[in-house]
Amino acid sequence: GRHGKGNLSRPLQVSKQLYDGGYGGSSKWPELMPMARQERLGFASGDCRIAPMFCQASVVMLRYCSGDRWLGTRTNPHPWGVYFTGHEIVRAGVQWLTSEKILKKGQKLLFGGFSAGGVGALQSLDFVKDLTEPLNVDLKAF
């Protein structure tokens, strides 16, 4: 039946085609993703009339699509050559924010993502809380 066990080769072929075409990774993204305050939307807007709590905030974007909702921990590559190490990318991102003194003791951190990245961000929230606990960061999610 439609929802029973079926042949997964077609979905895997489509997924591989998307990955090879640049939709499953970030290898074809520009090195820098500039985001001026004027270009930000909604709660992240640089317009203080629209987003008074975040208009002056720094925005950090992890320039990567892990393909695993930021949860993978593979140490060896999948047969396609991808690692699915999103969990470690989240760890590295938070460590970079703290080592570069971008995220400091007592500051606020609004953590989230969009689409599948948003799902992974919410699933990683407790992990991020543990990583930022020494800084007593006020962690919120979107």
C-alpha positions in Angstrom: 0.0 0.0 0.0 0.8 3.6 -0.2 1.8 3.9 3.5 3.3 0.4 3.9 6.8 -0.8 3.2 7.8 0.3 -0.2 10.8 0.7 -2.5 12.9 3.6 -1.1 15.2 3.7 -4.1 13.2 6.5 -5.9 13.1 8.9 -2.9 16.8 8.3 -2.3 17.6 9.0 -5.9 15.6 12.3 -5.8 17.3 13.2 -2.5 20.8 12.5 -4.0 19.9 14.6 -7.1 18.9 17.5 -4.9 22.0 17.1 -2.8 24.3 17.0 -5.8 22.5 20.1 -7.2 23.4 22.2 -4.2 20.1 22.0 -2.4 21.3 19.6 0.4 24.3 21.5 1.4 25.9 24.9 1.5 28.9 24.3 -0.8 27.4 26.6 -3.4 26.4 29.4 -0.9 28.5 32.6 -1.0 31.3 32.9 1.6 29.5 35.7 3.4 25.8 36.1 3.8 25.5 39.9 4.5 22.4 40.9 6.3 22.0 44.6 6.8 19.6 45.6 9.6 17.3 47.0 6.9 17.0 43.6 5.2 15.9 41.7 8.3 12.3 40.9 8.7 9.8 40.5 11.5 11.1 40.1 15.0 14.7 40.4 13.6 14.0 43.7 11.9 16.5 46.5 12.2 13.6 48.9 12.5 13.1 49.6 16.2 9.4 50.5 15.5 8.8 46.9 14.3 11.1 44.9 16.6 12.1 47.1 19.6 13.5 44.1 21.5 15.9 42.9 18.7 16.5 45.9 16.4 20.0 46.4 17.7 20.8 42.7 18.0 23.6 40.9 16.3 22.5 38.1 13.9 24.6 35.1 13.4 23.8 32.6 10.6 25.4 29.2 10.4 26.3 29.0 6.8 25.5 25.4 6.5 22.8 22.9 5.8 23.6 19.8 7.8 20.8 17.7 6.1 20.0 16.1 9.5 18.0 18.8 11.3 21.2 19.7 13.2 21.1 16.4 15.1 23.5 14.0 13.4 26.7 12.8 15.0 28.2 10.6 12.3 32.0 10.3 12.5 32.3 8.6 9.1 30.6 9.7 5.9 27.4 8.4 4.5 27.9 6.5 1.1 27.1 9.8 -0.6 30.1 11.4 1.1 28.2 13.6 3.6 28.7 13.3 7.3 25.4 14.4 8.9 27.1 16.1 11.8 24.6 18.8 12.6 24.9 18.3 16.4 28.6 19.0 16.2 28.0 22.1 14.0 25.7 23.5 16.7 28.4 22.8 19.3 31.1 24.5 17.2 28.8 27.5 16.5 28.1 28.1 20.2 31.8 27.6 21.0 32.8 30.1 18.4 30.3 32.7 19.7 31.8 32.3 23.2 35.5 32.1 22.2 35.1 35.3 20.0 33.4 37.0 22.9 30.3 37.6 20.8 28.2 35.9 23.4 29.1 37.1 26.9 28.1 36.4 30.5 24.5 37.4 31.3 23.6 38.2 27.7 20.4 37.1 25.9 20.5 34.5 23.1 17.6 34.0 20.8 18.2 30.7 19.2 16.2 29.3 16.2 16.1 28.5 12.6 13.8 28.2 9.6 12.1 25.2 8.0 13.9 22.0 8.9 16.6 24.1 10.6 13.9 25.5 13.0 12.9 22.0 14.0 16.5 21.0 14.6 17.1 24.2 16.6 14.2 23.5 18.9 15.4 19.9 19.3 18.9 21.3 20.2 17.6 23.8 22.7 18.5 21.8 25.8 22.0 21.1 24.4 22.5 24.8 23.7 21.3 25.6 27.2 23.9 23.2 28.6 26.6 24.7 26.5 25.8 28.3 27.6 25.1 27.5 31.3 28.5 28.7 32.4 27.8 32.2 31.0 24.3 32.4 32.7 22.8 33.3 29.3 19.1 34.1 29.0 18.2 31.6 26.3 15.0 32.0 24.3 13.9 30.1 21.2 11.8 30.9 18.1 
